[in-house]
Structure formats: structure tokens, C-alpha cells
């Protein structure tokens, strides 16, 4: 029930009807880290009653200087669980839930129930996955991130504004399939990334970084890769930091970005209440620089050739005499996107797989195909299905022989 006295100051802005809309809106917040904590604090005090928090990580001492829901007694506990329990302490009537798991482990059918989805993830693969699912399900989605004094917020309204992949803002094309770490590693960090990929392909899941057994397996995989290339310096702490994508963060930037996310959410929710009164401007990309004290908006435009939200079949011109392996390695340049671990499928049959399979017969079949000219494998105009086994990004291509 609406507590008019408690929320009097904000009800003066948007009225009882606006506050009722806030209380009924169902929100999913993915990530209970520094920015996520700021967002959740804002949502609870604004009066949001229906919130689910997703985060697999556990609390470490390094979290305590910038995450307001944790104290020293919470070390080793799940971030999402502790956060939700503290939220209930602030608002016992709130319907607050937690999921101690990766966002990729949540069924698509469960995502449908949320009105808005907020991402404060620092994991690129998870952000790509969530972006794709929000576009597919037509869910309005707000993504935010920060490093040091710099932060950003992007609002994704499927069909209206660009999705995260439209402008390729944070996926730079600097390495093939990100496979430099697989075939030409230079640092212990490269070995950690390869260990993660090998773990995924072996166990069909990503490693639980807090699980000692998974840590042992990751170390063995990384050390094996390092020995092959004469690299020293692999350690379990280095592997964990690398895979967690640990970046420099301060609570001041987190607080600002968390507030911008919360404010953009309010605009999305309240805008239909009285369009003439509010005349809200939803900014689809906001950048903040704490060093200069400047914040600015960038009017990003949708990319009609976006691999995610265009849902088109990409037509690519190829030389029919090149071998399959060359075709696969050049594919990302043709569609202007990075692929971590591509798999190419034709008529439900795997034609190319970047990572090795354990089945010896299948392994030999795929290895033999790599050196064959594509004109002997495909016909002009064939449509192929391509998926990244690391990020689950998928699309179709139509090949045109030149």
C-alpha cells in the first residue's frame, strides 16, 4: 500500500499515480557490485517494491570501500543474497528476491516477467548475452559501467534506440577471435583467458571463480598453456583477477553512474503518465568524466546492419577458392564484429569449430574440412548459421561467390 507520508516529497513531483506505478514496476538488476549497490539503494528509497537481484560473486574485503550494503562480517557471502537482505531491512514490505547465479543461467521465460532490466556488469560476455536477450524479448534495458573517474550509461529501447552492439563501442577489433591468447599468448593473463575457454568447452559451463576445485582446474589449464609457450608468472590470484575483469573503481564515480541509471529508469517509467507535463528526453548514451567534471550525451543512431537488432541475414562476398579455415578467420572482418570461438553450421551439421572437440572421429572430420576450398563445401547462395560459443552471439550469413 502507498505510504503517502513517507514519500511525500517525491509525490509532490509525480503525484500518487506516479508513485503507484513505481511500486508496481518489476525490475531486474544484474550485478550487485559498486554501481549495482548504488542503483539498488536508489530504487529502494524511491519506493520500488518489486526487485530481483542477480549476481554470482561473493563478497571480498576489496568490496567494502564502495558497496554500501556490505560490512566485514559479510565476507565470503553471496553479494546478491546479502544485498537483498539489507534491502528488506530498509523496506520489509518489499518483494525483493535474489539469484546467486550467472545471468546466462536464467531461462528466457523468466526474463519475460520483468518490466525493465538494468545491467551493471563488468563481464563483457554477460553484457553481450543480456543485450541480445533484451532485444529478442523487447525489454527496455539500461546498461552502466565505470572505471576510475570515467563512466557511461546506455539506454536500449528495442526497435527505437541502438542496442549495445549497434556501434561496437567497446568491442575493438584488435585480435582475431580474441584468439591471440590461444595461438600466440604473450602474458600470464592470456593463459588465464585460454584456461577459461578450455574450461567452458570441457565442462559446458563457465568456472565458478570462488570454487577451489574450479580454481585448481583453471590453474592446471593455464599452467599447461603457459608451459607450451615459455610463459612464467601464472598464479591462481592472477587468474581470478583476470577472469573477474578487475578494474580500478571509486565510490564517487559509481554513485554518479548509479544515479544516472536510476534517473533514466524513472523517466522511462513516468513518461507515459503525462507526456505533455514531463517532456522527458531519454538519452540513449551518456558519458561522464570525473577528471574534468563534465557529463555529456551522445545521440547514437541505430545500425541497420547490427548483428543483434537487425536480425537480418548478412550477405558476404567470398572467394570460392579459399580454404574453409581462411573463410572462418576472415568472417569477423566481413561483418565487423569480434568472435571469440565461432562455430559454423549448415543444415544442422557443424562445418567448422574453432575449438577442438573431444570426439576423435568428429575432430578428424572437422580438421580435414579446414583445408578444403569452400566451393567444394558450400554452394553459391548457401545460408549458414554462425554462433560464438563463448558469448552465445548468433546470426545467419548468405555467401556469394566472387
C-alpha positions as CSV (number, residue, x, y, z in Angstrom):
1,X,0.0,0.0,0.0
2,X,1.2,3.5,-0.8
3,X,2.8,5.3,2.1
4,X,2.0,8.9,1.2
5,X,3.7,10.4,4.2
6,X,7.0,8.6,3.7
7,X,7.2,9.5,0.0
8,X,5.6,13.0,0.3
9,X,8.5,14.9,-1.2
10,X,8.6,12.9,-4.4
11,X,4.8,12.5,-4.6
12,X,4.8,16.3,-4.9
13,X,6.7,15.9,-8.2
14,X,4.9,13.0,-9.8
15,X,1.7,12.5,-7.7
16,X,0.1,9.4,-6.2
17,X,-0.4,7.8,-9.6
18,X,3.3,8.1,-10.3
19,X,4.3,6.6,-7.0
20,X,1.8,3.7,-7.6
21,X,3.4,3.0,-10.9
22,X,6.9,2.9,-9.3
23,X,5.6,0.4,-6.6
24,X,4.1,-1.9,-9.2
25,X,7.0,-1.9,-11.7
26,X,9.0,-5.2,-11.7
27,X,12.8,-4.6,-12.0
28,X,15.7,-7.0,-12.7
29,X,19.1,-5.7,-11.6
30,X,22.0,-7.7,-12.9
31,X,25.1,-7.1,-10.8
32,X,25.3,-6.2,-7.1
33,X,28.8,-4.6,-7.3
34,X,29.7,-1.0,-6.9
35,X,27.3,0.5,-9.4
36,X,24.6,-2.1,-8.7
37,X,24.7,-1.2,-5.0
38,X,24.1,2.4,-5.8
39,X,21.2,1.7,-8.1
40,X,19.6,-0.7,-5.7
41,X,19.9,1.8,-2.8
42,X,18.2,4.4,-5.0
43,X,15.4,2.1,-6.1
44,X,14.6,1.0,-2.5
45,X,14.4,4.6,-1.3
46,X,12.4,5.7,-4.3
47,X,9.8,3.0,-3.2
48,X,10.2,0.3,-5.8
49,X,8.6,-2.8,-4.3
50,X,9.4,-5.5,-6.9
51,X,13.1,-6.0,-7.5
52,X,15.2,-9.2,-8.3
53,X,19.0,-9.1,-8.0
54,X,21.3,-11.4,-9.9
55,X,24.9,-11.9,-9.1
56,X,27.1,-15.0,-8.7
57,X,30.0,-13.3,-6.9
58,X,30.8,-13.5,-3.2
59,X,31.9,-10.5,-1.0
60,X,35.6,-9.8,-0.7
61,X,37.3,-7.2,1.5
62,X,38.1,-5.1,-1.6
63,X,34.3,-4.6,-2.0
64,X,33.8,-2.9,1.4
65,X,35.1,0.6,0.4
66,X,32.5,1.2,-2.2
67,X,29.4,-1.1,-1.7
68,X,27.1,0.3,0.9
69,X,25.2,-2.9,1.7
70,X,28.2,-4.9,2.9
71,X,30.3,-4.9,6.1
72,X,33.3,-7.1,7.2
73,X,31.0,-9.8,8.7
74,X,29.6,-10.4,5.2
75,X,32.9,-11.5,3.6
76,X,32.5,-14.9,1.8
77,X,28.7,-14.5,1.4
78,X,26.9,-14.0,-1.9
79,X,26.6,-10.4,-2.9
80,X,23.0,-10.7,-4.2
81,X,21.8,-12.5,-1.1
82,X,23.3,-10.0,1.4
83,X,22.1,-7.1,-0.7
84,X,18.5,-8.3,-0.8
85,X,18.5,-9.0,3.0
86,X,19.7,-5.5,3.7
87,X,17.1,-4.1,1.3
88,X,14.4,-5.9,3.2
89,X,15.8,-4.3,6.4
90,X,15.1,-0.9,4.8
91,X,11.7,-1.8,3.4
92,X,10.3,-5.0,5.0
93,X,7.3,-4.9,2.7
94,X,9.3,-5.0,-0.5
95,X,9.1,-8.1,-2.7
96,X,12.9,-8.4,-3.1
97,X,14.5,-11.6,-4.4
98,X,18.0,-12.7,-5.2
99,X,19.5,-15.3,-7.5
100,X,23.1,-16.4,-6.8
101,X,23.9,-17.3,-10.4
102,X,25.1,-16.1,-13.7
103,X,22.6,-14.2,-15.8
104,X,23.2,-16.7,-18.6
105,X,21.7,-19.4,-16.4
106,X,18.3,-17.7,-16.2
107,X,15.8,-19.1,-18.5
108,X,14.4,-16.8,-21.2
109,X,10.9,-17.4,-20.0
110,X,11.8,-16.0,-16.6
111,X,13.2,-12.8,-18.1
112,X,9.8,-12.1,-19.7
113,X,8.2,-11.3,-16.3
114,X,10.3,-8.1,-15.8
115,X,9.2,-4.7,-17.0
116,X,12.7,-3.2,-17.1
117,X,16.2,-4.7,-16.9
118,X,19.3,-2.9,-15.5
119,X,22.8,-4.2,-16.1
120,X,25.8,-3.1,-14.0
121,X,28.0,-5.9,-15.2
122,X,31.8,-5.8,-15.7
123,X,31.7,-9.0,-17.7
124,X,31.7,-8.5,-21.5
125,X,30.3,-11.9,-22.4
126,X,27.4,-11.5,-20.0
127,X,26.6,-8.0,-21.3
128,X,26.5,-9.3,-24.9
129,X,24.3,-12.1,-23.9
130,X,21.9,-9.9,-21.9
131,X,21.7,-7.3,-24.7
132,X,20.8,-9.9,-27.2
133,X,18.0,-11.4,-24.9
134,X,16.6,-7.9,-24.2
135,X,16.4,-7.2,-27.9
136,X,14.8,-10.6,-28.6
137,X,12.2,-10.1,-25.8
138,X,11.6,-6.4,-26.5
139,X,12.6,-5.4,-23.0
140,X,13.8,-1.9,-22.2
141,X,17.3,-2.2,-20.9
142,X,19.8,0.2,-19.2
143,X,23.5,-0.6,-19.1
144,X,26.1,1.2,-17.0
145,X,29.7,0.9,-16.3
146,X,32.7,2.8,-14.7
147,X,36.4,2.7,-14.4
148,X,38.3,5.1,-12.3
149,X,36.9,8.6,-12.9
150,X,35.1,7.6,-16.2
151,X,31.6,6.2,-16.6
152,X,28.8,5.7,-19.0
153,X,25.2,4.8,-19.2
154,X,23.3,3.5,-22.3
155,X,19.5,3.2,-22.6
156,X,18.3,0.5,-25.0
157,X,14.7,0.6,-26.2
158,X,14.5,-2.3,-28.7
159,X,13.3,-1.1,-32.1
160,X,13.8,2.6,-31.2
161,X,17.3,3.2,-29.9
162,X,20.6,1.4,-30.7
163,X,21.4,-1.8,-28.8
164,X,24.9,-2.3,-27.2
165,X,26.2,-3.9,-30.3
166,X,25.0,-1.3,-32.9
167,X,28.0,1.0,-32.6
168,X,30.6,-1.6,-31.5
169,X,31.7,0.9,-28.8
170,X,33.5,-1.4,-26.5
171,X,34.4,-4.4,-28.7
172,X,37.5,-3.3,-30.5
173,X,38.8,-5.3,-33.5
174,X,42.3,-5.8,-32.3
175,X,42.7,-9.6,-32.5
176,X,41.2,-12.4,-34.4
177,X,38.6,-14.3,-32.5
178,X,40.4,-12.9,-29.4
179,X,42.5,-15.9,-30.3
180,X,45.9,-14.2,-29.9
181,X,45.8,-15.7,-26.4
182,X,45.0,-19.1,-27.8
183,X,47.6,-19.3,-30.6
184,X,50.1,-16.6,-29.7
185,X,49.9,-15.8,-25.9
186,X,52.3,-13.2,-24.6
187,X,51.4,-12.8,-20.9
188,X,50.1,-14.9,-18.0
189,X,46.8,-13.1,-18.4
190,X,46.5,-14.5,-21.9
191,X,46.9,-18.0,-20.4
192,X,44.2,-17.3,-17.9
193,X,41.8,-16.4,-20.8
194,X,42.6,-19.6,-22.6
195,X,42.1,-21.6,-19.5
196,X,38.6,-20.1,-19.1
197,X,37.8,-21.1,-22.7
198,X,39.1,-24.6,-22.3
199,X,37.2,-25.0,-19.1
200,X,34.0,-23.9,-20.8
201,X,34.5,-26.3,-23.7
202,X,35.2,-29.2,-21.4
203,X,32.5,-28.7,-18.8
204,X,29.9,-26.8,-20.8
205,X,29.8,-24.0,-18.2
206,X,32.0,-21.2,-17.1
207,X,34.1,-21.7,-14.0
208,X,32.9,-20.7,-10.5
209,X,35.8,-18.4,-9.5
210,X,35.1,-18.9,-5.8
211,X,35.1,-22.7,-6.1
212,X,38.5,-24.2,-5.0
213,X,38.1,-27.2,-7.4
214,X,37.4,-24.9,-10.3
215,X,40.4,-22.8,-9.3
216,X,42.6,-25.8,-9.4
217,X,41.4,-26.8,-12.8
218,X,41.9,-23.3,-14.2
219,X,45.4,-23.2,-12.8
220,X,46.3,-26.5,-14.4
221,X,44.9,-25.4,-17.8
222,X,46.6,-22.0,-17.6
223,X,49.9,-23.5,-16.5
224,X,49.7,-26.1,-19.3
225,X,49.2,-23.3,-21.9
226,X,52.0,-21.2,-20.4
227,X,54.5,-24.0,-20.5
228,X,53.8,-24.6,-24.2
229,X,54.8,-21.0,-24.9
230,X,57.5,-20.5,-22.3
231,X,55.4,-18.0,-20.2
232,X,56.1,-17.7,-16.5
233,X,54.1,-15.9,-13.8
234,X,50.8,-17.9,-13.8
235,X,49.1,-17.9,-10.4
236,X,45.6,-18.5,-9.0
237,X,45.1,-14.9,-7.8
238,X,46.2,-13.6,-11.3
239,X,43.8,-16.0,-13.0
240,X,40.9,-14.9,-10.8
241,X,41.6,-11.2,-11.2
242,X,41.9,-11.6,-15.0
243,X,38.6,-13.5,-15.3
244,X,36.8,-11.2,-13.0
245,X,38.0,-8.3,-15.2
246,X,39.1,-6.4,-12.1
247,X,39.2,-2.7,-12.8
248,X,40.0,0.4,-10.8
249,X,36.8,1.8,-9.2
250,X,35.9,4.6,-6.8
251,X,32.6,5.1,-5.0
252,X,32.2,8.6,-6.3
253,X,32.0,7.6,-9.9
254,X,29.8,4.6,-9.0
255,X,27.4,6.9,-7.2
256,X,27.1,9.2,-10.1
257,X,26.6,6.5,-12.7
258,X,24.2,4.7,-10.4
259,X,22.1,7.9,-10.0
260,X,22.1,8.4,-13.8
261,X,20.8,4.9,-14.3
262,X,18.1,5.4,-11.7
263,X,17.1,8.7,-13.2
264,X,16.8,7.3,-16.7
265,X,14.7,4.4,-15.3
266,X,12.4,7.0,-13.7
267,X,12.0,8.8,-17.0
268,X,11.1,5.6,-18.8
269,X,8.5,4.6,-16.2
270,X,6.9,8.0,-15.6
271,X,7.0,9.4,-19.2
272,X,3.6,7.8,-20.2
273,X,1.9,9.3,-17.1
274,X,1.7,12.8,-18.6
275,X,3.8,13.3,-21.8
276,X,2.8,17.0,-22.0
277,X,3.8,17.7,-18.5
278,X,7.2,15.9,-18.4
279,X,8.5,16.1,-22.0
280,X,11.3,13.8,-20.8
281,X,14.3,13.3,-23.0
282,X,15.6,9.7,-22.8
283,X,19.3,9.9,-23.5
284,X,20.5,6.7,-25.2
285,X,24.2,7.3,-24.3
286,X,25.6,9.3,-21.5
287,X,29.3,9.8,-20.8
288,X,30.8,11.1,-17.6
289,X,34.4,12.3,-17.0
290,X,35.1,12.9,-13.3
291,X,38.5,14.4,-14.0
292,X,37.0,17.4,-16.0
293,X,33.7,17.3,-14.1
294,X,31.9,17.1,-17.5
295,X,28.9,14.9,-18.5
296,X,27.5,14.8,-22.0
297,X,25.1,12.9,-24.1
298,X,25.8,11.2,-27.4
299,X,22.8,10.7,-29.8
300,X,23.7,7.3,-31.1
301,X,21.9,6.0,-34.1
302,X,20.7,2.5,-34.8
303,X,22.8,0.5,-37.1
304,X,20.6,-1.1,-39.8
305,X,23.3,-3.8,-40.2
306,X,23.6,-4.6,-36.5
307,X,24.3,-8.2,-35.9
308,X,21.8,-8.3,-33.0
309,X,18.9,-6.0,-33.5
310,X,18.6,-6.0,-37.3
311,X,18.0,-9.8,-37.3
312,X,19.0,-9.8,-41.0
313,X,20.8,-12.4,-43.0
314,X,24.2,-10.9,-43.7
315,X,25.3,-11.3,-47.4
316,X,29.0,-11.6,-47.7
317,X,31.2,-11.9,-50.8
318,X,33.9,-14.5,-50.7
319,X,36.5,-16.0,-53.0
320,X,35.3,-19.6,-53.6
321,X,38.9,-20.9,-53.9
322,X,39.9,-20.0,-50.3
323,X,40.1,-22.9,-47.7
324,X,37.4,-23.2,-45.1
325,X,39.8,-22.1,-42.3
326,X,40.7,-18.9,-44.0
327,X,37.0,-18.2,-44.7
328,X,36.2,-18.7,-41.0
329,X,39.1,-16.5,-39.8
330,X,38.1,-13.7,-42.1
331,X,34.5,-13.8,-41.2
332,X,34.6,-11.2,-38.4
333,X,36.1,-8.7,-40.8
334,X,33.2,-9.2,-43.2
335,X,30.6,-8.5,-40.6
336,X,32.6,-6.1,-38.4
337,X,32.3,-7.9,-35.2
338,X,34.7,-9.8,-32.9
339,X,34.1,-13.5,-32.5
340,X,35.7,-15.4,-29.6
341,X,35.1,-19.0,-30.5
342,X,32.9,-19.3,-33.7
343,X,31.1,-22.4,-34.8
344,X,29.6,-22.6,-38.4
345,X,26.6,-24.8,-39.0
346,X,25.0,-25.8,-42.3
347,X,21.7,-27.8,-42.4
348,X,22.1,-28.7,-38.7
349,X,25.6,-30.1,-39.3
350,X,28.8,-28.5,-37.8
351,X,31.1,-27.5,-40.6
352,X,33.7,-25.5,-38.7
353,X,34.6,-25.2,-35.0
354,X,37.3,-23.0,-33.7
355,X,37.9,-25.1,-30.5
356,X,38.7,-28.7,-30.7
357,X,36.1,-31.3,-29.9
358,X,36.8,-34.3,-27.7
359,X,35.3,-36.8,-30.1
360,X,38.2,-38.1,-32.1
361,X,36.1,-39.0,-35.2
362,X,34.4,-35.6,-35.2
363,X,37.7,-33.9,-34.6
364,X,39.3,-35.6,-37.6
365,X,36.3,-34.7,-39.8
366,X,36.4,-31.0,-38.9
367,X,40.2,-30.9,-39.2
368,X,40.0,-32.4,-42.7
369,X,37.5,-29.8,-43.8
370,X,39.7,-26.8,-42.8
371,X,42.0,-27.1,-45.8
372,X,39.3,-27.7,-48.4
373,X,38.2,-24.9,-50.7
374,X,34.8,-23.6,-49.7
375,X,33.4,-24.1,-53.3
376,X,33.7,-27.8,-52.6
377,X,31.7,-27.4,-49.3
378,X,29.2,-24.7,-50.0
379,X,27.1,-23.6,-53.0
380,X,26.7,-20.0,-54.1
381,X,23.8,-18.6,-52.1
382,X,24.0,-21.0,-49.2
383,X,22.8,-19.8,-45.9
384,X,25.0,-20.6,-42.8
385,X,24.3,-20.3,-39.1
386,X,27.2,-18.8,-37.1
387,X,27.4,-18.8,-33.3
388,X,30.0,-17.7,-30.8
389,X,30.4,-20.5,-28.3
390,X,31.7,-18.1,-25.6
391,X,29.1,-15.2,-25.8
392,X,26.2,-17.1,-27.5
393,X,26.0,-14.3,-30.1
394,X,24.5,-15.8,-33.2
395,X,23.5,-14.8,-36.7
396,X,23.0,-16.1,-40.3
397,X,25.1,-15.4,-43.4
398,X,24.4,-15.9,-47.1
399,X,27.6,-16.5,-49.1
400,X,28.1,-15.0,-52.6
401,X,31.0,-16.3,-54.6
402,X,33.0,-13.6,-56.4
